[in-house]
Amino acid sequence: MPSLVVRNLDESIVIALKERAVAHQRSTEAEHRAILAEVLNKPKRKSFAEALLSIPQVGNEADFMRIKDDATTPNVFD
């Protein structure tokens, strides 16, 4: 299995890693592996275009057209 060496870490990061490992009842090395796996194995997020394309077709454009209303309504901002 490949190894990974991380050099020049800020001491506060090492302390936080050790504290997190203790909280999860793991070794520091196991916690480091868990963090890497959690961050790097996430499914790829959809782009905005992909999200829009996944919205189902729900009706015709005519269903969403504005109806012109000739009735005079008071301006609520006056």
Distance bins in CASP14 RR format, pairs under 12 A and 6 or more apart:
PFRMAT RR
TARGET T0000
AUTHOR 0000-0000-0000
RMODE 2
METHOD distances of the structure
MODEL  1
1 33 0 0 0 0 0 1 0 0 0 0 0
2 33 0 0 0 0 0 1 0 0 0 0 0
2 36 0 0 0 0 0 1 0 0 0 0 0
3 29 0 0 0 0 0 1 0 0 0 0 0
3 32 0 0 0 0 0 1 0 0 0 0 0
3 33 0 0 0 0 0 1 0 0 0 0 0
4 29 0 0 0 0 0 1 0 0 0 0 0
4 32 0 0 0 0 1 0 0 0 0 0 0
4 33 0 0 0 0 1 0 0 0 0 0 0
4 35 0 0 0 0 0 1 0 0 0 0 0
4 36 0 0 0 0 1 0 0 0 0 0 0
4 40 0 0 0 0 0 1 0 0 0 0 0
5 29 0 0 0 0 0 1 0 0 0 0 0
5 32 0 0 0 0 0 1 0 0 0 0 0
6 13 0 0 0 0 1 0 0 0 0 0 0
6 14 0 0 0 0 1 0 0 0 0 0 0
6 17 0 0 0 0 0 1 0 0 0 0 0
6 28 0 0 0 0 0 1 0 0 0 0 0
6 29 0 0 0 0 0 1 0 0 0 0 0
6 32 0 0 0 0 1 0 0 0 0 0 0
6 35 0 0 0 0 0 1 0 0 0 0 0
6 36 0 0 0 0 0 1 0 0 0 0 0
7 14 0 0 0 0 0 1 0 0 0 0 0
8 14 0 0 0 0 0 1 0 0 0 0 0
9 15 0 0 0 0 0 1 0 0 0 0 0
9 16 0 0 0 0 0 1 0 0 0 0 0
9 17 0 0 0 0 1 0 0 0 0 0 0
9 18 0 0 0 0 0 1 0 0 0 0 0
9 28 0 0 0 0 0 1 0 0 0 0 0
9 32 0 0 0 0 0 1 0 0 0 0 0
10 16 0 0 0 0 1 0 0 0 0 0 0
10 17 0 0 0 0 0 1 0 0 0 0 0
11 17 0 0 0 0 0 1 0 0 0 0 0
11 18 0 0 0 0 0 1 0 0 0 0 0
12 18 0 0 0 0 0 1 0 0 0 0 0
12 19 0 0 0 0 0 1 0 0 0 0 0
13 19 0 0 0 0 0 1 0 0 0 0 0
13 20 0 0 0 0 0 1 0 0 0 0 0
13 28 0 0 0 0 0 1 0 0 0 0 0
13 32 0 0 0 0 0 1 0 0 0 0 0
13 35 0 0 0 0 0 1 0 0 0 0 0
14 20 0 0 0 0 0 1 0 0 0 0 0
14 21 0 0 0 0 0 1 0 0 0 0 0
14 28 0 0 0 0 1 0 0 0 0 0 0
14 31 0 0 0 0 0 1 0 0 0 0 0
14 32 0 0 0 0 0 1 0 0 0 0 0
15 21 0 0 0 0 0 1 0 0 0 0 0
15 22 0 0 0 0 0 1 0 0 0 0 0
15 28 0 0 0 0 0 1 0 0 0 0 0
16 22 0 0 0 0 0 1 0 0 0 0 0
16 23 0 0 0 0 0 1 0 0 0 0 0
16 28 0 0 0 0 0 1 0 0 0 0 0
16 31 0 0 0 0 0 1 0 0 0 0 0
16 32 0 0 0 0 0 1 0 0 0 0 0
16 35 0 0 0 0 0 1 0 0 0 0 0
17 23 0 0 0 0 0 1 0 0 0 0 0
17 24 0 0 0 0 0 1 0 0 0 0 0
17 26 0 0 0 0 0 1 0 0 0 0 0
17 27 0 0 0 0 0 1 0 0 0 0 0
17 28 1 0 1 0 0 0 0 0 0 0 0
17 29 0 0 0 0 1 0 0 0 0 0 0
17 30 0 0 0 0 0 1 0 0 0 0 0
17 31 1 0 0 1 0 0 0 0 0 0 0
17 32 1 0 0 1 0 0 0 0 0 0 0
17 33 0 0 0 0 0 1 0 0 0 0 0
17 34 0 0 0 0 0 1 0 0 0 0 0
17 35 1 0 0 1 0 0 0 0 0 0 0
17 36 0 0 0 0 0 1 0 0 0 0 0
18 24 0 0 0 0 0 1 0 0 0 0 0
18 26 0 0 0 0 0 1 0 0 0 0 0
18 27 0 0 0 0 1 0 0 0 0 0 0
18 28 1 0 1 0 0 0 0 0 0 0 0
18 29 0 0 0 0 0 1 0 0 0 0 0
18 30 0 0 0 0 0 1 0 0 0 0 0
18 31 0 0 0 0 1 0 0 0 0 0 0
18 32 0 0 0 0 0 1 0 0 0 0 0
19 26 0 0 0 0 0 1 0 0 0 0 0
19 28 0 0 0 0 1 0 0 0 0 0 0
19 31 0 0 0 0 1 0 0 0 0 0 0
20 26 0 0 0 0 1 0 0 0 0 0 0
20 27 0 0 0 0 0 1 0 0 0 0 0
20 28 0 0 0 0 1 0 0 0 0 0 0
20 30 0 0 0 0 0 1 0 0 0 0 0
20 31 1 0 1 0 0 0 0 0 0 0 0
20 32 0 0 0 0 1 0 0 0 0 0 0
20 34 0 0 0 0 1 0 0 0 0 0 0
20 35 1 0 0 1 0 0 0 0 0 0 0
20 38 0 0 0 0 0 1 0 0 0 0 0
21 27 1 0 0 1 0 0 0 0 0 0 0
21 28 1 0 1 0 0 0 0 0 0 0 0
21 29 0 0 0 0 1 0 0 0 0 0 0
21 30 1 0 0 1 0 0 0 0 0 0 0
21 31 1 1 0 0 0 0 0 0 0 0 0
21 32 0 0 0 0 1 0 0 0 0 0 0
21 33 0 0 0 0 0 1 0 0 0 0 0
21 34 0 0 0 0 1 0 0 0 0 0 0
21 35 0 0 0 0 1 0 0 0 0 0 0
22 28 0 0 0 0 1 0 0 0 0 0 0
22 30 0 0 0 0 0 1 0 0 0 0 0
22 31 0 0 0 0 1 0 0 0 0 0 0
23 31 0 0 0 0 1 0 0 0 0 0 0
23 34 0 0 0 0 0 1 0 0 0 0 0
24 30 0 0 0 0 1 0 0 0 0 0 0
24 31 1 0 0 1 0 0 0 0 0 0 0
24 32 0 0 0 0 0 1 0 0 0 0 0
24 33 0 0 0 0 0 1 0 0 0 0 0
24 34 1 0 0 1 0 0 0 0 0 0 0
24 35 0 0 0 0 1 0 0 0 0 0 0
24 38 0 0 0 0 0 1 0 0 0 0 0
25 31 0 0 0 0 1 0 0 0 0 0 0
25 34 0 0 0 0 0 1 0 0 0 0 0
26 32 0 0 0 0 1 0 0 0 0 0 0
26 33 0 0 0 0 1 0 0 0 0 0 0
26 34 1 0 0 1 0 0 0 0 0 0 0
26 35 0 0 0 0 0 1 0 0 0 0 0
27 33 0 0 0 0 1 0 0 0 0 0 0
27 34 0 0 0 0 0 1 0 0 0 0 0
28 34 0 0 0 0 0 1 0 0 0 0 0
28 35 0 0 0 0 0 1 0 0 0 0 0
29 35 0 0 0 0 0 1 0 0 0 0 0
29 36 0 0 0 0 0 1 0 0 0 0 0
30 36 0 0 0 0 0 1 0 0 0 0 0
30 37 0 0 0 0 0 1 0 0 0 0 0
31 37 0 0 0 0 0 1 0 0 0 0 0
31 38 0 0 0 0 0 1 0 0 0 0 0
32 38 0 0 0 0 0 1 0 0 0 0 0
32 39 0 0 0 0 0 1 0 0 0 0 0
33 39 0 0 0 0 0 1 0 0 0 0 0
33 40 0 0 0 0 0 1 0 0 0 0 0
33 41 0 0 0 0 0 1 0 0 0 0 0
34 40 0 0 0 0 0 1 0 0 0 0 0
34 41 0 0 0 0 0 1 0 0 0 0 0
35 41 0 0 0 0 0 1 0 0 0 0 0
36 42 0 0 0 0 0 1 0 0 0 0 0
44 50 0 0 0 0 1 0 0 0 0 0 0
45 51 0 0 0 0 1 0 0 0 0 0 0
46 52 0 0 0 0 1 0 0 0 0 0 0
46 53 0 0 0 0 1 0 0 0 0 0 0
46 54 1 0 0 1 0 0 0 0 0 0 0
46 55 0 0 0 0 0 1 0 0 0 0 0
47 53 0 0 0 0 1 0 0 0 0 0 0
47 54 0 0 0 0 0 1 0 0 0 0 0
48 54 0 0 0 0 0 1 0 0 0 0 0
48 55 0 0 0 0 0 1 0 0 0 0 0
49 55 0 0 0 0 0 1 0 0 0 0 0
57 63 0 0 0 0 0 1 0 0 0 0 0
58 64 0 0 0 0 1 0 0 0 0 0 0
59 65 0 0 0 0 0 1 0 0 0 0 0
END
